[in-house]
Amino acid sequence: MGISVYPAPSATSPATIDGVMPAETTLSDLRVLDLSRSVAGAYCTKLFADYGADVVVLEPPAGHPVRRHGPFVDDRPHPETGALWLYLATNKRSVTLDVETATGRSLFRKMVEEANVVVEGFAPGRMAELGLGHAALKRIKRRIILTSITSFGQDGPRAAWSATNLTSFASGGQMSLTGDPDRAPLVNGGYQAEYQAGLQAFAASAVAAHNADVLEVPNHIDISAQECMASALELYLPWWAYLKRDISQRKGNLLSAMVGLYPAKDGYIGLHIMPRNWTWFAKAMGRPELVDDPRFKENFSRLQHNDELEAIIHAWASEQDSKEVYRRAGAERAPIAFVHSIADLMESEHLRARTPAGARTSGFFQRVEHPVAGELTYPGPQFRMSEVEWVAGRAPLLGEHNRELYCDEMGLPGAELARLRAAGVV
């Protein structure tokens, strides 16, 4: 019942671990075909690849759209040196294929025979139009998993609508919570809606792959970026659902005197002082008398005198070195931190000490050599598993693995590969 893959697992792999047969659904057992064209799909399959799965990214012959995102090494646009591609494509194999052609679809169907998961981001219904929908794929590989990542899901009145990271952040409700109350809503930096959709797609696909192997159940996974955003609204949805009260108004950087961001001498201090931390915090401010002050003695009274307490904390924070406050708070296990810049993260003593298993260099951030982009720094693993190794690998060159997959593994003659390349199929 084990998952069929090629090449075969190493003959030196241990038969048992502590006398127990290893699980047949470890990520190294999986082959993932990536037909997606977005950050969300690329992030989903990056997680598979970095933890050992064989991920084959099927790029259009002109290259994956993410390759065109900067910044670029030496600030010169090049399909092999875009920062987003270099990060999202680590440990993957690159094969070029145009599935819009009949020959391309035929080759893809052959690949599905040895695959476990297919990830795609076409408009809803397009895979079925190409003859590659879940029903068609199941006829090729009964236990195949198809993961579809779109802006609004596979059905509903907006299913065919296009969206971007920004519009997904807006339509999912997150933007209504972000920013100052008297100004326009803000979007978070980066591709947060896309990354959330990709993370959920990875989790769902990994669970489905396990079920396909153990329970022999295939699955079509429907990921909606809007729903991924809406499901993370925490307490705001229950307040509306239970009491019809909208508490989602933007509050800027200060939710209350005890929760928010305050400007310090050299940056910003983030506070989330809970009732049990109040005594320590008052003493840390050099104001131990506040502990017994009737205005601030109890949590309720502090809320009643929020503006007064906010003014006191503002005055204190403005005279503080943010990093020193962070150090003192950490020693007391109090929830205070300074707002880290990218430079602060790169220089973090804690992150330098967090070397993942399978790393090539020390620390959380890893130096990885690329044949075109050179040696660059990449973030380490998003999570660590004791029995699954994370690998610090590089992104592939465009079509780097064409001959390996098409000729060595699928048995295509070299002359045929050259003909397909000339015809624009690969």
Sequence and secondary structure as in RCSB ss.txt:
>XXXX:A:sequence
MGISVYPAPSATSPATIDGVMPAETTLSDLRVLDLSRSVAGAYCTKLFADYGADVVVLEPPAGHPVRRHGPFVDD
RPHPETGALWLYLATNKRSVTLDVETATGRSLFRKMVEEANVVVEGFAPGRMAELGLGHAALKRIKRRIILTSIT
SFGQDGPRAAWSATNLTSFASGGQMSLTGDPDRAPLVNGGYQAEYQAGLQAFAASAVAAHNADVLEVPNHIDISA
QECMASALELYLPWWAYLKRDISQRKGNLLSAMVGLYPAKDGYIGLHIMPRNWTWFAKAMGRPELVDDPRFKENF
SRLQHNDELEAIIHAWASEQDSKEVYRRAGAERAPIAFVHSIADLMESEHLRARTPAGARTSGFFQRVEHPVAGE
LTYPGPQFRMSEVEWVAGRAPLLGEHNRELYCDEMGLPGAELARLRAAGVV
>XXXX:A:secstr
     SS   TTS S BTTB   TT GGG EEEE   SHHHHHHHHHHHHTT EEEEEE TT  GGGG S BGGG
   TT BHHHHHHTTT EEEE  TTSHHHHHHHHHHHTT SEEEE   TTHHHHTT SHHHHHHHSTT EEEEEE
SS SSSTTTT    HHHHHHHTTGGGGSS TTS     SSSHHHHHHHHHHHHHHHHHHHHHHHT   EEEEEEH
HHHHHTT TTHHHHHHHH        TTEEETTEEEEEETTEEEEEE  GGGHHHHHHHTT GGGGG TTTSSHH
HHHHTHHHHHHHHHHHHTTS HHHHHHHHHHTT SEEE   HHHHHT HHHHT   TT SSSSSSEEEEETTTEE
EEE   SS BTTB         TTTTHIIIIIIIT   HHHHHHHHHTT  
